[in-house]
Amino acid sequence: MRGSLKTVAALSVLAIAAAGCGSSSSSKTPSSGGKSSSSTAAAPAFTACMVTDTGGLDDKSFNQSSWAGFQAAQSADSSIAIKNLPSTSTADYAKNISTFIGEHCGIIVTVGFLMASATETAAKANPSQKFAIVDCSYASGCLPKPALTNIDQLTYNTVQDGFLGGYLAAAISKTGKVATYGGEQFGTVTIYEDGFWDGVQYYNKQKHKNVTVLGWDETTQKGTFAGSFTNLGAGQQIANTFINEGADVIFPVAGGVGLGSAKAVQTANAAGKNVSMMWVDTDGCVSAAPYCKYFVTSVEKGITTSVTGAITAAKNGTFKGGTYIGTLANGGAVLAPYHDFASKIPASVVSEVNALKAQIESGKIVPATKSPV
């Protein structure tokens, strides 16, 4: 949020601090709990290496999802070894990347927007080294142009699953008011909000309703922002304002700030109101499990799938750099399971959302967005 900026903050209150970054951690077989472990097995022909952002390997967000992609790649091909280096500060980025270049990794994956400069610098200096970066692209302005051919940019067209989230929110709203807000006004934030807003408008058109979206207008690109991805108090205040204005489904696109909104929703329900929300980037019932009962669904980025694909391409000799765009069709944009709401959402609405997903995948419906992917 820009990619990692959001998710580093997102759920830092839930994150488990990673170990230091003096040396890389490697694994020949997938390790439990999302952490890597040492191996005495013979070194395989290909090693995939990951530099985490500062949220820690077990951040229950972008770092952990990326490492799961490494583990999946290794599970599918036992000749792949996997390593990671955690970054405890931004000063570690370049050092960790340099360490992996020295270890002759087959591909180095960096996680998030904040690593753009260090990744770009290393890629320019080492044109034969393959890189991938999560949630960052030249098109979005995260990386400076011209594009380098040894960087695979992993991006996510979240306007698509945001659209499904908006339609679903409008369909289950009892008050006729739903809401969304952002941490800061970045393209990786507003693309979610564009999709959400557009999904509500589509519901209104199809059902001849007038569900209102508080906090964002796709046509004007104006709305409510917390000015932070870590200020839980701001999230609670914004959500309380929306609730007082009648919103009964809230979609924060604000990283850890969303935890403050979850607290507001929890308090509102304890007071007898019927308010729910949606989580962002990862499955909230995993990332913020204490609030799962209030999450209708989560509008996710398919990070694990994209990272596995980048590693596999590098291993198989099909790596070309360029831009991967995650979509509903390729698993790079995902509407999470309904969890506790599975029995609460009408079957007809579930069917409608499934049908819309198929229509977006086929290109029959193209959700609007003014944000670059």
C-alpha positions as CSV (number, residue, x, y, z in Angstrom):
1,M,0.0,0.0,0.0
2,R,1.1,0.8,-1.4
3,G,1.5,-2.9,-0.9
4,S,3.8,-3.7,1.9
5,L,3.4,-0.3,3.7
6,K,-0.1,-1.3,4.4
7,T,0.5,-4.9,5.3
8,V,3.7,-4.3,7.4
9,A,1.4,-2.2,9.6
10,A,-1.5,-4.5,9.1
11,L,-1.9,-6.7,12.1
12,S,1.5,-5.8,13.6
13,V,-0.3,-6.1,16.9
14,L,-0.8,-9.8,16.0
15,A,2.6,-10.4,14.5
16,I,5.3,-12.6,16.0
17,A,8.7,-11.0,15.9
18,A,11.1,-12.6,13.5
19,A,14.6,-13.7,14.5
20,G,17.5,-11.5,13.6
21,C,18.9,-11.1,10.1
22,G,22.6,-12.0,10.5
23,S,22.4,-15.0,8.2
24,S,19.9,-16.7,5.9
25,S,17.6,-19.4,7.1
26,S,17.1,-22.3,4.7
27,S,14.8,-25.3,4.3
28,K,14.9,-28.4,2.2
29,T,11.4,-29.4,3.3
30,P,8.4,-27.2,4.3
31,S,8.7,-26.2,7.9
32,S,5.8,-25.8,10.3
33,G,4.4,-22.5,11.4
34,G,5.6,-20.6,8.4
35,K,9.2,-20.6,9.5
36,S,12.2,-22.0,7.8
37,S,14.6,-24.6,9.2
38,S,18.1,-25.7,8.5
39,S,18.8,-28.9,6.5
40,T,21.7,-31.2,6.2
41,A,20.5,-32.7,2.9
42,A,22.6,-32.3,-0.2
43,A,22.2,-28.9,-1.8
44,P,19.7,-29.0,-4.7
45,A,20.4,-27.4,-8.0
46,F,18.1,-24.4,-7.5
47,T,17.6,-22.2,-4.4
48,A,14.8,-19.7,-4.1
49,C,15.4,-16.9,-1.6
50,M,13.1,-14.4,0.1
51,V,13.8,-11.1,1.9
52,T,10.9,-10.2,4.2
53,D,9.7,-6.8,5.0
54,T,9.8,-5.6,8.6
55,G,6.6,-7.2,9.7
56,G,8.4,-10.5,10.4
57,L,8.1,-13.9,8.7
58,D,5.0,-14.8,10.8
59,D,3.2,-11.5,10.2
60,K,0.0,-13.3,9.2
61,S,0.0,-11.0,6.1
62,F,2.3,-10.4,3.1
63,N,5.5,-12.0,4.4
64,Q,3.8,-15.1,5.7
65,S,1.7,-15.5,2.5
66,S,4.9,-15.1,0.4
67,W,6.7,-17.7,2.4
68,A,3.8,-20.1,2.0
69,G,4.3,-19.6,-1.8
70,F,7.9,-20.8,-1.3
71,Q,6.8,-23.8,0.7
72,A,4.3,-24.7,-2.0
73,A,6.9,-24.4,-4.7
74,Q,9.2,-26.8,-2.7
75,S,6.4,-29.2,-2.1
76,A,5.7,-29.4,-5.8
77,D,9.4,-29.8,-6.7
78,S,11.7,-31.3,-4.0
79,S,14.8,-30.1,-6.0
80,I,14.0,-26.6,-4.9
81,A,15.6,-25.3,-1.7
82,I,14.2,-22.3,0.1
83,K,15.8,-19.6,2.2
84,N,14.6,-16.4,3.9
85,L,16.2,-13.4,5.5
86,P,14.0,-11.3,7.8
87,S,14.4,-7.5,7.8
88,T,14.1,-5.8,11.2
89,S,14.4,-2.3,9.6
90,T,14.5,-0.8,6.2
91,A,18.3,-0.6,6.5
92,D,18.3,-4.4,6.2
93,Y,16.8,-4.5,2.7
94,A,19.9,-3.9,0.6
95,K,22.2,-5.9,3.0
96,N,19.9,-9.0,2.8
97,I,19.5,-8.8,-0.9
98,S,23.3,-8.5,-1.2
99,T,23.7,-11.6,1.0
100,F,21.5,-13.6,-1.3
101,I,23.2,-12.4,-4.4
102,G,26.4,-13.7,-2.9
103,E,24.8,-17.1,-2.3
104,H,23.8,-17.3,-6.0
105,C,20.1,-17.8,-5.4
106,G,18.1,-18.8,-8.5
107,I,15.6,-16.1,-7.7
108,I,15.3,-13.5,-5.0
109,V,11.8,-12.4,-4.0
110,T,11.4,-9.2,-2.0
111,V,8.1,-8.4,-0.3
112,G,6.4,-5.1,-0.8
113,F,6.5,-1.5,-1.9
114,L,9.1,-0.4,0.6
115,M,11.7,-2.7,-1.0
116,A,11.3,-1.1,-4.5
117,S,14.5,1.0,-4.3
118,A,16.7,-1.7,-2.9
119,T,15.4,-4.2,-5.4
120,E,15.8,-1.9,-8.4
121,T,19.3,-1.0,-7.4
122,A,20.4,-4.6,-7.0
123,A,18.7,-5.6,-10.2
124,K,20.5,-2.9,-12.2
125,A,23.8,-3.9,-10.7
126,N,23.2,-7.6,-11.3
127,P,21.4,-8.0,-14.6
128,S,21.7,-11.8,-14.7
129,Q,20.1,-12.2,-11.2
130,K,16.4,-13.0,-11.3
131,F,14.2,-11.0,-8.9
132,A,10.5,-10.9,-8.1
133,I,8.8,-8.2,-5.9
134,V,5.4,-8.6,-4.3
135,D,2.7,-5.9,-4.8
136,C,4.9,-3.5,-6.7
137,S,5.0,-2.5,-10.4
138,Y,6.3,0.0,-12.9
139,A,2.7,0.8,-14.0
140,S,1.7,1.9,-10.4
141,G,4.8,4.1,-10.0
142,C,6.2,1.8,-7.3
143,L,9.3,1.1,-9.6
144,P,10.8,3.8,-11.8
145,K,10.7,3.3,-15.5
146,P,12.2,2.0,-17.8
147,A,11.3,-1.5,-16.6
148,L,14.1,-4.0,-15.9
149,T,13.7,-7.4,-17.5
150,N,15.1,-9.3,-14.5
151,I,12.3,-8.2,-12.2
152,D,9.0,-10.1,-12.1
153,Q,6.4,-7.6,-10.7
154,L,3.7,-9.4,-8.8
155,T,0.6,-7.3,-8.8
156,Y,-3.1,-7.9,-8.1
157,N,-6.2,-6.6,-9.9
158,T,-8.3,-6.3,-6.7
159,V,-10.9,-4.2,-8.4
160,Q,-12.3,-7.6,-9.4
161,D,-12.8,-9.2,-5.9
162,G,-13.5,-5.7,-4.5
163,F,-16.5,-5.6,-6.9
164,L,-17.8,-8.9,-5.5
165,G,-17.3,-7.6,-2.0
166,G,-19.3,-4.5,-2.8
167,Y,-22.1,-6.5,-4.4
168,L,-22.3,-8.8,-1.4
169,A,-22.3,-5.9,1.1
170,A,-25.2,-4.2,-0.7
171,A,-27.1,-7.5,-0.9
172,I,-26.9,-8.2,2.9
173,S,-27.3,-4.6,4.1
174,K,-30.4,-4.0,6.1
175,T,-30.0,-0.3,6.4
176,G,-29.2,0.5,2.8
177,K,-25.9,2.0,3.7
178,V,-22.5,0.5,3.5
179,A,-19.0,2.1,3.9
180,T,-15.4,1.8,2.9
181,Y,-12.3,3.9,3.7
182,G,-8.6,3.9,3.1
183,G,-5.4,4.2,5.1
184,E,-3.9,6.7,2.7
185,Q,-4.9,7.6,-0.9
186,F,-2.6,5.3,-2.8
187,G,-3.5,3.3,-6.0
188,T,-3.2,0.0,-4.2
189,V,-5.8,1.3,-1.7
190,T,-8.3,3.0,-4.0
191,I,-8.4,0.1,-6.5
192,Y,-10.1,-1.9,-3.8
193,E,-12.5,0.9,-3.1
194,D,-13.3,1.4,-6.8
195,G,-14.3,-2.2,-7.0
196,F,-16.4,-2.1,-3.9
197,W,-18.2,1.1,-5.0
198,D,-18.8,-0.3,-8.5
199,G,-20.1,-3.6,-7.0
200,V,-22.7,-1.7,-5.0
201,Q,-23.8,0.3,-8.0
202,Y,-24.1,-2.9,-10.0
203,Y,-26.3,-4.3,-7.3
204,N,-28.5,-1.2,-7.3
205,K,-28.9,-1.4,-11.1
206,Q,-29.8,-5.0,-11.1
207,K,-32.1,-4.9,-8.1
208,H,-33.5,-1.4,-8.6
209,K,-32.2,-0.4,-5.2
210,N,-30.4,2.6,-3.8
211,V,-27.8,1.3,-1.4
212,T,-25.5,4.2,-0.5
213,V,-21.7,4.0,-0.2
214,L,-20.2,6.1,2.6
215,G,-16.5,7.0,2.5
216,W,-15.7,6.7,-1.2
217,D,-17.0,7.8,-4.6
218,E,-15.3,6.1,-7.6
219,T,-16.4,8.8,-10.0
220,T,-14.8,11.7,-8.1
221,Q,-12.0,9.7,-6.4
222,K,-12.8,11.4,-3.1
223,G,-13.4,9.8,0.2
224,T,-12.4,9.1,3.8
225,F,-8.8,8.3,4.7
226,A,-7.2,7.6,8.1
227,G,-3.9,9.1,7.1
228,S,-2.2,6.0,8.5
229,F,-2.0,2.3,8.4
230,T,-1.2,1.8,12.1
231,N,-3.5,4.2,14.0
232,L,-6.2,1.9,15.5
233,G,-7.8,4.9,17.2
234,A,-8.5,6.5,13.8
235,G,-10.0,3.2,12.5
236,Q,-12.3,3.0,15.5
237,Q,-13.4,6.7,15.2
238,I,-14.1,6.4,11.4
239,A,-16.1,3.2,11.9
240,N,-18.1,4.7,14.7
241,T,-18.9,7.7,12.4
242,F,-20.1,5.3,9.7
243,I,-22.2,3.3,12.2
244,N,-23.8,6.4,13.5
245,E,-24.6,7.4,10.0
246,G,-26.4,4.1,9.5
247,A,-23.8,1.9,7.7
248,D,-24.1,-1.8,8.7
249,V,-21.3,-3.2,6.5
250,I,-17.8,-1.6,6.6
251,F,-14.8,-2.4,4.5
252,P,-11.5,-0.8,5.7
253,V,-8.7,-0.8,3.3
254,A,-6.2,0.4,5.9
255,G,-4.0,-2.3,7.2
256,G,-3.8,-2.3,11.0
257,V,-6.1,0.6,11.2
258,G,-8.9,-1.9,10.3
259,L,-8.4,-3.5,13.7
260,G,-9.8,-0.3,15.3
261,S,-12.8,-0.6,13.1
262,A,-13.2,-4.2,14.1
263,K,-13.2,-3.0,17.7
264,A,-15.9,-0.5,16.9
265,V,-18.0,-3.2,15.2
266,Q,-17.6,-5.4,18.2
267,T,-18.8,-2.7,20.5
268,A,-21.7,-1.8,18.3
269,N,-22.9,-5.4,18.3
270,A,-22.5,-5.6,22.1
271,A,-24.8,-2.6,22.2
272,G,-27.5,-4.4,20.2
273,K,-26.7,-3.2,16.7
274,N,-26.2,-5.5,13.7
275,V,-23.0,-4.4,12.1
276,S,-20.5,-6.5,10.1
277,M,-17.3,-5.8,8.1
278,M,-15.0,-7.2,5.5
279,W,-11.2,-7.6,5.8
280,V,-8.6,-6.8,3.2
281,D,-5.5,-8.4,1.6
282,T,-5.6,-11.7,3.6
283,D,-8.3,-13.9,5.2
284,G,-9.3,-11.9,8.3
285,C,-10.4,-15.0,10.1
286,V,-6.7,-16.0,10.0
287,S,-5.1,-12.6,10.2
288,A,-7.4,-11.2,12.9
289,A,-9.1,-14.3,14.3
290,P,-10.5,-12.7,17.4
291,Y,-12.8,-10.7,15.2
292,C,-13.7,-13.5,12.7
293,K,-17.4,-13.5,13.9
294,Y,-17.8,-10.0,12.5
295,F,-16.2,-10.7,9.1
296,V,-18.6,-11.4,6.2
297,T,-15.6,-12.2,4.0
298,S,-12.2,-10.9,3.1
299,V,-11.1,-9.3,-0.2
300,E,-7.7,-10.9,-0.7
301,K,-4.6,-10.8,-2.8
302,G,-3.5,-14.2,-4.1
303,I,0.1,-13.7,-3.0
304,T,0.9,-17.3,-2.3
305,T,-0.1,-18.4,-5.8
306,S,1.9,-15.7,-7.5
307,V,5.0,-16.3,-5.6
308,T,4.9,-20.0,-6.3
309,G,4.5,-19.2,-10.0
310,A,7.5,-16.9,-10.0
311,I,9.7,-19.5,-8.4
312,T,8.6,-22.2,-10.7
313,A,9.2,-20.1,-13.8
314,A,12.7,-19.3,-12.6
315,K,13.4,-22.9,-11.8
316,N,12.0,-24.1,-15.2
317,G,13.8,-21.5,-17.3
318,T,10.6,-19.7,-18.3
319,F,11.3,-16.6,-16.3
320,K,10.8,-13.4,-18.4
321,G,10.4,-10.6,-15.9
322,G,7.6,-8.2,-16.6
323,T,4.3,-8.0,-14.8
324,Y,2.1,-10.7,-13.3
325,I,-1.4,-9.5,-12.7
326,G,-3.4,-11.5,-10.2
327,T,-7.1,-11.9,-11.2
328,L,-10.1,-13.9,-10.1
329,A,-9.4,-16.3,-13.0
330,N,-5.8,-17.1,-12.1
331,G,-6.2,-17.1,-8.3
332,G,-4.4,-13.8,-7.8
333,A,-7.5,-12.0,-6.6
334,V,-9.7,-13.9,-4.1
335,L,-12.9,-13.5,-2.2
336,A,-12.3,-15.5,1.0
337,P,-14.7,-18.1,2.5
338,Y,-17.6,-16.7,4.4
339,H,-16.7,-18.6,7.6
340,D,-19.2,-17.7,10.4
341,F,-21.5,-16.0,7.8
342,A,-21.8,-19.1,5.6
343,S,-25.2,-19.9,7.2
344,K,-26.3,-16.2,7.3
345,I,-26.0,-15.2,3.7
346,P,-29.0,-16.2,1.6
347,A,-28.3,-19.0,-0.8
348,S,-29.6,-16.7,-3.6
349,V,-27.0,-14.1,-2.8
350,V,-24.2,-16.7,-2.8
351,S,-25.4,-17.9,-6.2
352,E,-25.4,-14.3,-7.5
353,V,-21.9,-13.6,-6.3
354,N,-20.7,-16.9,-7.9
355,A,-22.3,-15.9,-11.2
356,L,-20.7,-12.5,-11.1
357,K,-17.3,-14.1,-10.4
358,A,-17.7,-16.2,-13.6
359,Q,-18.8,-13.1,-15.6
360,I,-15.8,-11.1,-14.5
361,E,-13.5,-14.0,-15.2
362,S,-14.9,-14.3,-18.7
363,G,-14.7,-10.5,-19.3
364,K,-18.4,-10.0,-19.6
365,I,-18.2,-7.7,-16.6
366,V,-15.3,-5.3,-16.3
367,P,-15.3,-3.5,-13.0
368,A,-14.3,0.2,-13.3
369,T,-11.2,1.6,-11.7
370,K,-9.1,4.7,-12.0
371,S,-6.2,3.1,-10.2
372,P,-3.3,1.5,-12.1
373,V,-2.6,-2.1,-11.3
